Amino acid sequence: MIEAEQYGEGPPLVLIHGSPSNAQAWRQVGQRLADRFRIIAPTLPGHEPSPGPLCPTETADMAQAVETLLAGIDGPLRLAGHSYGGNVALQMALRRSLPVDRLILLEPVLMGILPMAGEGALFAEAKALFDRYIAAVETQEPNAVSIMVDYMFGHGALGRMPPPMQAYLAAQAPVNARDVAATFRERHAPGAFAALDCPALVAFGGASPILLRTIARRLAETIADAAAVEIAGAGHAMLASHPAQVAAAIADFASG
């Protein structure tokens, strides 16, 4: 059984973190929502402080692990996911194993939407870059994690981070590379997103890479009942850099 942070009062709101990370990534946002929601923030398999040996894990496996944690929760769920956590949340909504009342996706890394939406060139560019990243991690290339970090957060981003964060990201690179590879293996049937039976909000940062902004917009266009919203000035690290704006967007949508 995976672990989760739980706090607050009200209807359940599940917050799923990205990769590499853990439940604490949502703390600044969750605390701003705890006066109206019961926050449930799981830590995904392999993302614990001491994850142990890695094994092949698909996004669907992550979704199932969260579903097991949530079994027995009363009432419909509000479900939010950031980055890879957005992929996990979307998988849960599509599987319909639990009642999902509202779905909030913050820059999901849903690579498969790109070729489906006619963005083949952008998909090929991303695939080439992340294949290089995965290979660098697997061969233990020095500073391999900078390939991912600098792409997602801007050139030189890793070097501007505090040394403890640099060390954490380097140590967690195998976990992240595993999750990145899983995003490219995800397969969804044509029409699956259009058949989603709950309202969805897809948010993206105004300063995020074009890859993430395009995925968000294309996914919002594909889901039957979805809206896209821009978090002005935010990048992919929006949970830390713009927690008030992210919390406000979630509260407005999840309270509906």
N, C-alpha and C positions, 0 to 999 in steps of 0.2 A: 504494500500500500504506500503510495506517495504521500508526502506531508504537505500541509497547507497552513498558511496564516489565516486566521479568522478573527474579525473584529467588526464592530458596528451593529446597528439595529435597522431592521426593515426587510423588504423583499430581498432574496439572494441575488447578488451580483458577483459573478465569477470573473476573475482577472487573470489571464494567462500570459506569462512573460515570454520574451523572445530568447534568442540564442546568441552567445552564451549568457546565461543570467540565472536568476532564481526569483522566488516570490518577493524579495525585498525591492526588486525593480519597480514595483507598483506602489511602494509605501507612500510616497509623496502625493500621488493621485488618490490612492485608496483612503488616506486620512481625510481628504477633502470631501469624500463621498460617504463617510461612515455615519453621518448624522441622518442619512435617509436610506441607506442600504446595508444589508449584512454582507460584508466583504468576505469572499472566499478566494484566496490567492494561492494556488498550488505551485509547487516546484516540480517541474517536469522530470521524468526519469533521466538519469545521467547528468543532471544539473545540480545535484547535491554538492556540498563543499568537498566531499570525498567520494566521487562518483564510482570508483572501482573500475573494473574492466569494462570496456565498451563492447557492445554487440550491435549487429545491424538492427536499427530501429526505424521503422517507417512512421510517417506522420499519423497514419491511422492507429498505430500502436500507442502513440502519445495520447490521441483522443480517447482511446479505450481506457487508458490509465486514469485520465481525469474523470471519465464517466463512472468508473468504479468508485473513485473517491466520493462522487456526488450522489451515489445511489442512496435513496431514502430521503433526500432533501425535498421538503414539501413545497409545492407551488411551482409555477413556471420560472425559468431561469432567465436572467439577463446575463449575456455572455459577451465578454470583451477579450480581445487578444491583440498583442502588439508584435509586429514583425513575424517571426516564425510562430509565435503564439497565435497570431491571426489565422495562419493556416490550420493550426490545431482546432481553434474555435470553429472555423468554417467546416472542417471535417465533422465535428460534433453536430452542428446544425444540419448538415446533409444526411447524417446517419439516422437522425430522429430517434435515437435511443432514449433521450431525455427531452422533456418539453422545454423548448427554447422560445421565449416570448419576444426578445429583442437581441439582435446580433450587432456588435460594434467591432469593426476591424480597423486597426490603426496600422497603416502601411504593411499589410500582409505581403509576404514574399512569394506570392502565388505565381511562379514562373510560367506555369502551364496556361495561364489566361492569355499570354502574349501571342503565341501562334494561333490560338482560337479566335483572337480579335484582330488578326491581320498585322500583328507587330512582329513578324518573323525576323526582321533584321535586328531589332532590339533584343529579342530572345537569343539569337546567335551570338551577339556581342557579350551578353551576360553569361551565357554558357561557356564561352571561351575563357572569360576572366575567372569564373568560379571553378572551372576545371583546373586552371593553372593554380589557383589557391589550394584546392584539395590535394593536388599532386605535391605542392610545396610542403603542406602539413604532413602528408604521408611519408615524405622523404626527410622530414625534420630539417628543412631548409631554415637557416637562421632568419628570424624576423618574418616568417611566412605570414603571420597574422596581419602584418601591415597591408598585405594585398587586399584583404577584406575590409579592414578598418578604414583605410584611406579612400576606398571606393565608396563606402557607405556614408562616411562622415566628412570627407573632404581631404584633399592632398595634404600629407603631413600631419593628419589628425592623431595618429598613434604617438608621434613624438611630442605632441603638445599635452598629452595626458599625463597625470601624476604617475610616478614610477610604480606605485602599488597597482594601479589600474592596468598599466602596461604588462606587468608581471601576471596579473590575473588573466588577461586576454590571451597571453602567450600560453599559459598553462592550460587554458580551456579550449585552445584551438582544435584539438582532436574532436571534442564534443561538438563544437560549432561546425567543423567540416563535415561531420556525420549528418548533422541536421541540414546543412546546405545541400548535400548530395540527395537527401530525402526529398527536398522540395522539387528537384528536377525529375524524380521518379514518380511523383504524384500523377495520377490519372483520373480524370473526371469525364463522365459520359456527356455527350452533347445534350444540352438542355438541362443539365443538372442544376446549374446556378439559377436559371430562369424558373425552375420548379421549387426553389426554396420557399418554404411556407411561413416565414416570419420576416417582419421588417428588418432592414439592415442599414447601418450607417458605415460608410467607408471614409476614413479620414486620412489625410496626407499632409505632410509639412510643406510649406511654401518654399523652403530652402533645401528640400531633400533632392537626391539624385533623380534625374528624369525617369530612370527605370522604375523607381518606387511610385512616383506620381502617375506614371502611365498605368502601372498595374492597378492602382487604386481607382483611377477614372474608368478604365475598361471594365473592371469588376463591377463597379456601381452601375454601369450601363447594362451589364448582363443579368444581374439579379433583378427579379421581377419588381420587387418593392424595396428600392434602395435609393439612398441619397449620398452624394459625395460632398465632403466639407474640407476646406483647407484650414489648417492651423497656421495662421500667418506668422512668418518668421521662423517657424520651427524646422528642425532637421529630423533625422531618424531617431535621435536621442530625445525625442519630445517628452517622454515620461519624466526625465530629469530636468530638461531645460525649460519646458512650458507646462508644468503640472497643473496650474490653475486653469489654463485654457483647455487642456485635455479633460480635466475633471468636469468643467462646465459643459463641454460638448457631450460627454457621456451622460451627465445628469439630465440635460435637456431631453436627450433621446430616450434614455432608459426609464424616465419617469412617465413617458407617454402611455 
